[in-house]
Amino acid sequence: MKKNSSYKNTLQFPDQGKKTIFKTGCFLTFFFMLFFLYHPAFVTFLDQKLYDAIHSSLTHRGTPQPVIVDIDDQSLETHGQWPWSRDLLASLCTVILQASPQAVGIDILLSEPDRTSIHLALKTLKKRSGITIPLETASDTMFDNDLNLARVLQKGPFILACKFLRQKGNSLPPALLPLDATMISQDISTDSLQRFPPWKGILSPLPRFLKASQGSGFVNALSDSDGIIRKIPLITAYKGKFYPNLSLATLMLAIGANKVFIKNDSTGITSISIKNFTIPVSSQGQMLLHFRKTSSPFITLSAGDLLQGKINPDIMKNRIVLIGTSASGLGDNHSTPLDQYFLGVGVHATAMDNILNQNILSRPSWAMGMEWALVFLTGLISTLMLVYLNSWFCTFTLIVMTISFWFMELLFLQKMHIFISVTYPFITLFVNFLLLSVFRFRMEEKKMIQRTKDMVAAQNLTIIGITSLAATRDKETGMHIRRTSIFVKILANRLRRAPGYKNRLNNHTIEMMFKSAPMHDIGKVGVPDAVLLKPGKLTENEFKEIQKHTEHGWHALEDAEKISGIHEETSFLKVSKEIIRCHHEKWDGSGYNQGLKGEEIPLSARLMAVADVYDALTSKRVYKDSFDHTKARDIIVEGRGSHFDPDVVDAFLEEQEKFKKVAIEMADK
């Protein structure tokens, strides 16, 4: 069977211009795909703000899990300034232990000895002065606050805070042990380990505290470039080993998990698992935080009230407890997508709450690939829109796609807990749409300019054709219509300088008058030759027949205007009709055919009246000889205010030399 040659495997474009738009759109799309690989700062900023806006729309499941014991301003007012003595912290921990909590994470760095301890003060005194004061009569804990706290820590499920440093610090104490981690899929690669920050040291708790506690976790915050915390590192690497953060270490103690399973692939770490919980993380061990909407979502107890017995400690029974500070000046507040000021310990509480309630957000390794594909599809669709659709459909599609992107990101976060950024497709859509629209507009503008030029040329051709037709009836009319057109333009350009005419006579209006002036006598085509070409004086009836040429011409253009559908007020036909019908009207109302007077006569017709009479006077006709310029000028001046508009006559007098020159150079041959 013969194949139909009309079928082609290529896109068919309406015209070459649309093909150019398609090529430009494809170029912009591939440019964006490469550009976004570099993650420009301004795009990252927009991405963060869009994420925050959508984050505020998310819902949560489960009840808030950890209980926070807050050392707030009220606690400091009651029990003294910060830092508290270790015996006061020991008292607070003792109260918490009475409630039998599952685990207690202390978000306070205990890296230095308590300088308020009497034991330490006596040592300092001995070192400086050599004086020794015996303490045989007192117990050790009475004079050594650190020892007192260590003994309390030894009694309960406490996890202490440490902090990794980018500069050298103290070496890892024996008690600060790495995670018991098992790799899944494949061995951890050197490249994956290098994705973690290059820590140089650690700020750890005192050895006696570490030995007494159940473990430790780092508290390093991880804010984005705009200072907002959106994720938290659950693990980090140091010297080839993994270490948990405070929230992970506390949670592991609470649920009885002593081993972590770390899953990785070619992109690095993808998730960590403890008991029945699998937590998706980035290649740097970071977990996206799912903040609750309220600024204080967790049960928060004042440390001062607990110490004074104002709160029943049973609230903490079988719960995870975190001890932190919110007092002014301690600087443990952070900005989150939902709050400008959020407790630092609340960030750890949020991480545990997300894991326990399975409200974990994730950004899988394939997310960037999907975003890249969305950029490609968005660029292609927006390009095809501007190639094939009109402006209304393009705008409608733009709105639909914008709303769809928003709901797509919200759906992924809300239903699947996966973060797919639509910022890059958003930017591609809008920039592509904007640039290609400008490009398309410019192309249409060029086409419009060309169509306008073609239309003007057609108008000029029409005028020449009609006036040439009139000239075939009356040979004297040929040069007459050319001279009068120039006279009208000379008068209009002079009159526009006079007060009150600047806004009425602009370049466009004058050009319309110049082009329309040759039409003023086309109605003579309807006058019989016996009357039109009669060499002698016309009878009264013949003169009335001649007068009808204004109505003949006006009706001809009126019918043409109706048939063509042109109804614009600025149309050259409008000006032509004014000149044709009214150029024989007189300023005092004695003209024909309507008896108009003064300002009732269109300005174009008033200009034509002077131009027509001057040319008639200075030209030879079958019924008269030509007058010289001086006599013609005197006749026009004599008609000032009766036959002619005084302002137009004044303009004529100012430009009379130009009239005289045109009359000589373009005289009838």
C-alpha positions in Angstrom: 0.0 0.0 0.0 1.3 3.4 -0.9 2.2 5.6 2.1 0.6 9.0 2.5 3.5 11.4 2.0 1.6 14.1 3.9 2.4 12.4 7.2 5.7 13.6 8.7 7.4 12.8 12.0 8.1 16.5 12.6 6.3 19.3 14.4 4.3 21.4 12.0 4.5 25.2 12.7 1.9 27.8 11.6 4.7 30.0 10.2 8.4 30.7 10.4 7.9 33.0 13.4 6.3 30.3 15.5 9.2 28.0 14.6 11.6 30.6 15.9 9.6 30.8 19.1 9.8 27.1 19.5 13.5 27.0 19.0 14.0 29.9 21.5 11.8 28.2 24.1 13.8 24.9 23.8 17.0 26.9 24.2 15.7 28.6 27.3 14.5 25.3 28.7 17.9 23.6 28.4 19.5 26.7 29.8 17.3 26.5 32.9 18.1 22.8 33.3 21.8 23.5 33.3 21.5 26.7 35.3 19.6 25.0 38.2 22.3 22.4 38.6 24.4 25.1 40.2 21.7 26.0 42.8 21.9 29.8 42.5 21.5 31.6 45.8 18.4 33.6 44.8 16.7 30.4 43.6 17.5 28.6 46.8 16.1 31.6 48.8 12.8 31.4 46.8 12.7 27.6 47.2 13.1 28.0 51.0 10.3 30.6 51.2 7.9 28.4 49.1 8.7 25.4 51.3 7.9 27.5 54.4 4.6 28.7 52.9 3.5 25.1 52.1 4.8 23.9 55.5 2.3 26.1 57.2 -0.5 24.2 55.5 0.6 20.7 56.7 -1.4 18.7 59.2 0.0 16.4 61.9 -0.9 13.1 63.3 -0.5 11.8 66.8 -0.1 13.8 70.1 3.1 15.7 71.0 5.5 13.2 72.6 8.3 14.7 74.7 7.9 16.8 77.8 10.1 19.9 78.1 11.5 21.1 81.4 12.4 24.7 80.7 14.8 26.8 82.7 13.0 30.0 82.0 13.2 33.6 83.2 10.9 32.8 86.1 13.2 30.0 87.2 16.2 32.3 87.2 14.4 34.9 89.2 13.5 32.3 91.8 16.7 30.3 92.0 19.4 32.7 90.9 21.3 33.6 87.8 22.7 31.4 85.2 24.7 29.1 85.2 23.1 27.3 88.1 25.2 25.4 90.5 25.4 21.7 89.8 23.7 20.9 93.1 20.6 22.8 91.9 20.7 20.9 88.6 21.1 17.7 90.7 18.0 18.7 92.6 16.1 19.3 89.4 17.2 15.9 88.0 16.1 14.2 91.3 12.6 15.7 91.0 12.4 14.4 87.4 13.6 11.0 88.4 10.7 10.7 90.9 8.3 10.5 87.9 10.1 7.5 86.3 10.6 9.0 82.8 11.6 6.8 79.9 14.7 8.9 79.2 15.9 12.4 80.0 18.0 14.4 77.5 19.9 17.4 79.0 20.3 20.1 76.4 23.0 21.9 78.5 26.7 21.6 78.0 28.4 20.4 81.2 31.9 20.7 79.9 33.5 22.7 82.8 33.6 22.1 86.6 31.2 24.0 88.9 33.3 26.9 90.2 30.8 27.5 93.0 31.7 24.2 94.6 33.4 24.6 98.0 35.6 21.7 97.2 36.9 23.5 94.1 37.2 26.9 95.9 39.4 25.3 98.6 41.6 23.7 96.0 42.0 27.1 94.4 42.8 28.7 97.8 45.5 26.1 98.5 47.0 26.6 95.1 47.2 30.4 95.4 48.0 30.8 99.2 49.1 27.4 100.3 46.4 27.3 103.0 44.8 23.9 103.6 41.4 23.6 105.3 40.4 20.0 106.3 36.9 18.8 105.5 36.7 15.6 107.4 33.5 16.5 109.1 31.5 16.9 105.9 30.3 14.5 103.2 31.9 14.7 99.7 28.6 15.8 98.1 28.2 18.7 100.4 31.3 20.4 99.1 31.6 18.9 95.6 28.6 19.9 93.4 29.8 18.1 90.4 30.1 14.8 92.4 26.5 15.4 93.6 25.2 15.8 90.1 27.2 12.8 88.8 25.7 10.5 91.5 22.2 11.7 90.5 22.9 11.0 86.8 24.1 7.6 87.7 20.6 6.8 89.1 18.6 7.5 86.0 18.3 7.3 82.1 20.2 10.5 81.4 21.7 11.6 78.0 24.1 14.5 78.0 24.9 17.1 75.4 28.2 17.5 73.5 29.1 19.7 70.6 31.4 19.0 67.7 33.9 21.8 66.7 35.4 22.9 63.5 38.5 23.9 65.4 40.6 21.7 67.6 39.2 20.9 71.0 39.6 18.2 73.6 39.9 14.7 72.4 37.1 12.2 72.7 36.9 10.8 76.2 36.5 7.0 76.5 32.9 7.4 77.7 31.9 9.2 74.5 31.4 6.1 72.4 30.4 6.0 68.8 27.2 4.4 67.6 27.0 0.6 67.2 26.2 1.0 63.5 25.6 -1.7 60.8 25.7 -0.7 57.2 23.1 -2.1 54.8 23.4 -2.5 51.1 27.1 -1.8 50.9 30.1 -0.6 52.9 30.2 3.1 53.6 32.4 4.7 51.1 35.1 7.3 51.8 33.2 9.7 49.6 30.0 9.3 51.7 32.0 10.1 54.9 33.4 13.2 53.3 29.9 14.5 52.9 29.8 15.2 56.7 31.3 18.4 58.2 35.1 18.2 58.8 35.0 18.3 62.5 38.3 19.1 64.3 37.4 18.5 67.9 34.6 18.2 70.4 33.3 20.1 73.4 32.2 17.2 75.7 30.8 16.8 79.2 33.2 16.2 82.1 34.4 12.6 82.2 32.7 12.0 85.6 29.4 13.1 84.0 29.9 10.9 80.9 30.8 7.9 83.1 27.7 8.4 85.2 25.2 9.0 82.3 23.7 6.6 79.8 25.4 8.3 76.9 25.6 11.6 75.0 24.5 13.2 71.8 25.7 16.3 69.9 23.5 19.4 69.8 25.0 21.2 66.8 22.3 23.3 65.1 22.0 23.3 61.3 20.3 26.4 60.0 19.9 27.2 56.3 21.4 30.2 54.5 18.6 32.4 55.7 19.1 31.5 59.3 16.0 29.3 59.6 16.2 25.7 60.9 14.4 23.3 58.6 16.4 20.1 59.2 18.4 18.5 62.0 21.4 16.2 61.7 20.6 12.9 63.4 24.1 11.5 63.0 27.5 12.8 62.0 30.8 11.2 61.3 34.1 11.8 63.0 37.3 9.9 62.3 35.5 7.2 60.4 32.8 6.6 63.2 29.2 7.7 63.5 27.8 9.6 66.5 24.1 10.4 67.3 22.6 13.8 68.1 20.9 14.4 71.4 17.4 13.6 70.1 18.4 10.3 68.5 20.5 9.2 71.5 17.6 10.0 73.9 15.1 8.3 71.7 17.2 5.2 71.4 17.5 5.0 75.2 13.7 5.5 75.6 12.8 2.6 73.2 15.6 0.3 74.2 17.5 0.5 70.9 21.2 -0.1 71.2 22.0 -0.5 67.5 21.5 1.6 64.4 21.2 0.3 60.9 22.4 2.8 58.3 21.3 2.3 54.7 23.3 3.8 51.8 23.6 3.7 48.1 25.7 5.4 45.4 24.5 8.8 46.5 25.4 8.3 50.1 23.3 7.6 53.2 19.6 7.4 52.5 18.0 6.3 55.9 18.8 5.1 59.4 16.7 2.5 61.3 16.3 2.0 65.1 14.1 -0.9 66.1 10.8 -0.5 64.2 11.5 3.1 63.1 13.0 3.9 59.7 14.1 7.5 59.3 14.8 8.9 55.8 17.8 11.2 55.9 20.0 13.1 53.5 23.5 12.0 52.5 24.8 14.1 55.5 22.4 12.4 57.9 20.0 15.3 58.1 16.2 14.8 58.7 13.7 17.3 57.5 11.7 18.6 60.5 7.9 18.6 60.5 7.0 21.4 62.9 3.7 21.6 64.5 1.6 24.8 63.9 1.4 26.1 67.5 4.4 28.0 68.9 4.5 25.8 72.0 3.3 22.3 70.9 4.8 20.3 73.7 4.0 20.1 77.4 6.5 22.6 78.9 7.1 22.7 82.6 9.0 25.5 84.4 12.1 24.2 86.2 11.5 26.7 89.0 8.0 25.4 89.6 9.2 21.8 89.6 11.8 22.6 92.2 9.2 24.5 94.4 6.8 21.6 94.2 4.2 23.6 92.3 3.8 21.0 89.6 3.1 17.3 90.0 6.0 15.4 88.5 3.8 12.5 87.4 3.1 14.5 84.2 6.5 13.1 83.1 5.8 9.5 84.1 6.8 7.1 81.3 7.5 10.0 79.0 10.6 11.3 77.3 11.9 14.4 79.0 14.2 17.1 77.6 15.8 19.8 79.8 16.6 23.1 78.1 16.7 26.8 78.6 14.7 29.7 77.2 15.8 32.4 79.6 16.6 35.7 78.0 20.3 36.2 77.1 21.1 32.5 76.9 20.7 32.5 73.1 19.1 29.1 72.8 16.3 30.2 70.4 16.0 29.6 66.7 13.9 30.6 63.8 11.8 27.9 62.1 9.4 28.0 59.1 6.5 28.7 61.5 8.1 30.7 64.4 10.6 33.4 64.7 11.6 32.3 68.2 11.5 28.6 68.9 13.2 26.8 71.8 16.5 25.1 70.9 15.4 22.1 73.0 12.1 22.3 71.1 13.9 21.4 67.9 15.1 18.1 69.5 11.6 17.5 70.8 10.2 18.0 67.3 12.7 15.5 65.8 11.6 12.9 68.4 8.0 13.7 67.9 8.3 13.3 64.1 9.9 9.9 64.5 7.5 8.5 67.2 4.4 9.8 65.3 5.8 8.9 61.9 5.4 12.5 60.8 8.8 12.4 59.0 9.4 14.5 55.9 12.0 13.3 53.4 13.8 14.3 50.3 14.8 11.2 48.5 17.8 10.9 46.2 15.6 10.8 43.1 13.9 14.2 44.0 16.4 16.3 42.0 15.9 14.1 39.0 12.2 14.5 39.1 12.6 18.3 39.5 14.9 18.3 36.5 12.2 16.4 34.5 9.6 18.9 35.6 11.7 21.7 34.4 12.0 20.1 31.0 8.3 19.3 30.7 7.3 22.8 32.0 9.6 24.5 29.5 8.3 22.4 26.6 4.7 22.8 27.5 5.0 26.6 28.0 6.8 26.9 24.7 4.1 24.9 22.8 1.5 27.0 24.5 2.9 30.2 23.1 3.4 28.6 19.7 -0.2 27.2 19.2 -2.5 28.9 21.7 -3.9 32.4 21.7 -3.2 34.8 24.6 -6.3 33.9 26.6 -5.7 30.2 26.5 -2.0 30.8 27.4 -3.0 32.9 30.4 -5.6 30.3 31.5 -3.0 27.5 31.1 -0.5 29.5 33.1 -2.9 29.9 36.0 -3.9 26.2 35.9 -0.2 25.1 35.9 0.7 27.5 38.7 -2.1 26.2 40.9 -1.3 22.6 39.9 2.4 23.0 41.0 1.3 24.4 44.3 -1.1 21.5 45.0 1.4 19.0 43.7 4.1 20.0 46.3 1.4 20.2 49.0 0.1 16.7 48.0 3.6 15.2 48.1 4.3 16.7 51.5 1.0 16.0 53.0 0.2 12.6 51.7 3.6 11.1 51.0 5.8 13.2 53.3 8.1 13.7 50.4 9.5 17.2 49.5 9.6 17.8 45.8 10.6 21.4 45.0 8.4 23.1 42.4 10.4 26.4 42.6 12.5 25.4 39.6 9.5 24.5 37.4 7.8 27.7 38.6 10.7 29.9 37.5 11.0 28.0 34.2 7.3 28.5 33.6 7.1 32.2 34.4 10.4 33.2 32.8 9.7 31.2 29.7 6.2 32.6 29.5 7.5 36.2 30.0 10.4 36.1 27.6 8.6 34.2 24.9 5.6 36.5 25.2 7.8 39.5 24.7 9.4 37.7 21.8 6.0 36.8 20.3 4.7 40.3 20.9 7.7 41.8 19.1 7.1 39.5 16.1 3.4 40.4 16.0 4.4 44.1 16.3 6.6 43.8 13.3 3.8 42.0 11.4 1.4 44.8 12.5 3.8 47.5 11.3 4.2 45.8 8.0 0.4 45.3 7.7 -0.1 49.0 8.6 2.4 50.0 5.9 0.6 47.8 3.4 -2.7 49.3 4.4 -1.3 52.8 4.0 0.1 51.9 0.7 -3.4 50.5 -0.3 -5.0 53.7 0.9 -2.6 55.8 -1.1 -3.2 53.6 -4.1 -7.0 54.0 -3.6 -6.7 57.8 -3.4 -4.5 58.0 -6.5 -6.9 55.7 -8.4 -10.0 57.7 -7.5 -8.4 61.1 -8.1 -7.0 59.8 -11.4 -10.5 58.8 -12.4 -11.6 62.3 -11.6 -8.7 63.7 -13.6 -9.8 61.8 -16.7 -13.0 63.8 -16.7 -11.4 67.2 -16.2 -7.8 67.6 -17.4 -7.4 70.8 -15.3 -8.1 68.7 -12.2 -4.9 66.7 -12.3 -2.3 69.1 -11.1 -4.9 71.0 -9.1 -5.4 68.1 -6.7 -1.6 67.8 -6.1 -1.1 71.5 -5.5 -4.1 71.8 -3.1 -2.8 68.8 -1.1 0.5 70.6 -0.5 -1.3 73.9 0.3 -3.4 72.1 2.9 -0.3 70.6 4.5 1.5 74.0 4.5 -1.5 75.7 6.2 -1.9 72.9 8.8 1.7 73.0 9.8 1.6 76.8 10.3 -1.8 76.8 12.1 -0.6 74.1 14.6 1.7 76.8 16.1 -1.2 79.1 16.8 -2.9 79.0 20.3 -5.7 76.4 20.6 -4.6 74.3 17.6 -1.7 72.3 19.1 -3.9 69.5 20.3 -6.1 69.5 17.2 -3.3 69.3 14.6 -0.8 66.6 15.2 1.4 64.8 12.7 -1.2 62.1 12.2 -4.0 64.5 11.6 -2.0 66.6 9.2 -1.0 63.5 7.3 -4.6 62.4 7.0 -5.6 65.9 5.7 -2.7 65.8 3.2 -3.8 62.3 1.9 -7.5 63.2 1.9 -7.2 66.6 0.1 -6.9 65.0 -3.4 -10.4 63.5 -2.9 -12.1 66.9 -2.5 -13.4 67.0 -6.1 -14.1 63.3 -6.8 -17.8 64.0 -6.9 -17.3 65.8 -10.2 -17.3 62.3 -11.8 -21.1 62.5 -11.3 -21.4 65.8 -13.1 -22.4 65.7 -16.8 -19.6 66.6 -19.2 -21.7 69.3 -20.8 -21.8 71.1 -17.5 -18.3 70.1 -16.2 -16.4 71.0 -19.4 -18.5 74.0 -20.5 -16.1 76.9 -21.5 -18.6 79.6 -21.0 -20.6 81.0 -18.0 -22.9 78.4 -16.3 -26.6 78.9 -16.1 -28.3 78.9 -12.7 -29.4 75.3 -13.2 -25.9 74.3 -14.4 -24.4 75.9 -11.4 -26.7 73.9 -9.1 -25.6 70.8 -10.9 -22.0 71.6 -10.3 -22.8 72.2 -6.6 -24.0 68.6 -6.4 -20.4 67.3 -6.8 -19.9 67.7 -3.0 -22.8 65.4 -2.3 -21.9 63.0 -5.0 -18.4 62.5 -3.5 -19.7 62.4 0.1 -22.3 59.7 -0.7 -19.7 57.7 -2.6 -17.3 57.5 0.3 -20.2 57.0 2.8 -21.3 53.9 0.9 -17.7 52.7 0.6 -17.2 53.1 4.4 -20.3 51.1 5.2 -19.4 48.3 2.8 -15.8 48.1 4.1 -16.9 48.1 7.7 -14.6 50.9 8.6 -16.0 53.0 11.4 -12.9 54.5 13.1 -13.0 58.2 13.9 -9.4 58.5 12.8 -10.0 56.9 9.4 -8.8 58.8 6.4 -12.3 58.3 4.9 -13.7 60.5 7.8 -11.4 63.3 6.9 -12.0 62.8 3.2 -15.8 63.1 3.7 -15.3 66.3 5.7 -13.3 67.9 3.0 -15.4 66.6 0.1 -18.7 67.8 1.6 -17.7 71.0 3.3 -14.9 72.6 1.4 -17.4 75.0 -0.3 -19.0 76.1 3.0 -18.2 79.7 4.0 -17.3 81.2 7.4 -20.4 83.4 7.4 -22.8 80.5 6.4 -23.4 81.5 2.8 -21.7 78.5 1.2 -23.2 75.2 0.0 -24.6 72.6 0.4 -25.4 72.6 4.2 -25.1 76.2 5.0 -22.6 75.6 7.9 -20.8 78.6 9.4 -17.9 79.3 11.7 -16.6 76.4 13.9 -19.5 74.2 12.5 -17.3 73.8 9.4 -14.7 71.0 10.0 -11.2 72.4 10.3 -10.0 70.2 7.4 -12.6 71.8 5.1 -11.7 75.3 6.2 -8.1 74.6 5.3 -9.2 73.1 2.0 -11.4 76.2 1.2 -8.4 78.5 1.2 -6.2 76.1 -0.7 -8.9 75.4 -3.3 -9.7 79.1 -3.9 -6.0 80.1 -4.1 -5.3 77.4 -6.7 -8.4 78.2 -8.7 -7.5 81.9 -8.8 -3.8 81.3 -9.8 -4.6 78.7 -12.4 -5.9 79.1 -16.0 -9.3 77.6 -16.7 -11.4 77.3 -19.9 -13.6 80.0 -18.5 -10.9 82.4 -17.1 -7.3 83.4 -17.2 -5.0 82.9 -14.2 -4.5 85.7 -11.6 -1.1 86.6 -10.3 -0.2 85.8 -6.7 -0.8 89.3 -5.4 -4.3 89.5 -6.7 -5.2 86.0 -5.5 -3.8 87.0 -2.0 -5.9 90.2 -1.9 -9.1 88.3 -2.8 -8.4 85.8 0.0 -7.7 88.5 2.5 -10.9 90.3 1.4 -12.8 87.1 2.2 -11.3 86.9 5.7 -14.1 86.4 8.2 -16.8 86.1 5.5 -15.7 83.4 3.1 -12.7 82.0 5.1 -11.7 81.2 8.7 -9.7 84.3 9.9 -7.1 82.0 11.5 -6.6 80.0 8.3 -6.2 83.3 6.3 -3.6 84.5 8.9 -1.7 81.2 8.4 -1.9 81.7 4.6 -0.4 85.1 4.9 2.5 83.8 7.0 3.2 81.1 4.4 2.2 82.9 1.2 5.8 82.7 -0.3 5.6 78.9 -0.1 2.2 79.0 -1.8 3.7 81.2 -4.6 6.6 78.8 -5.0 4.4 75.8 -5.3 2.1 77.5 -7.8 5.0 78.3 -10.1 6.9 75.0 -9.8 3.7 72.9 -10.3 1.9 75.0 -12.8 -0.3 73.2 -15.4 1.6 72.2 -18.5 
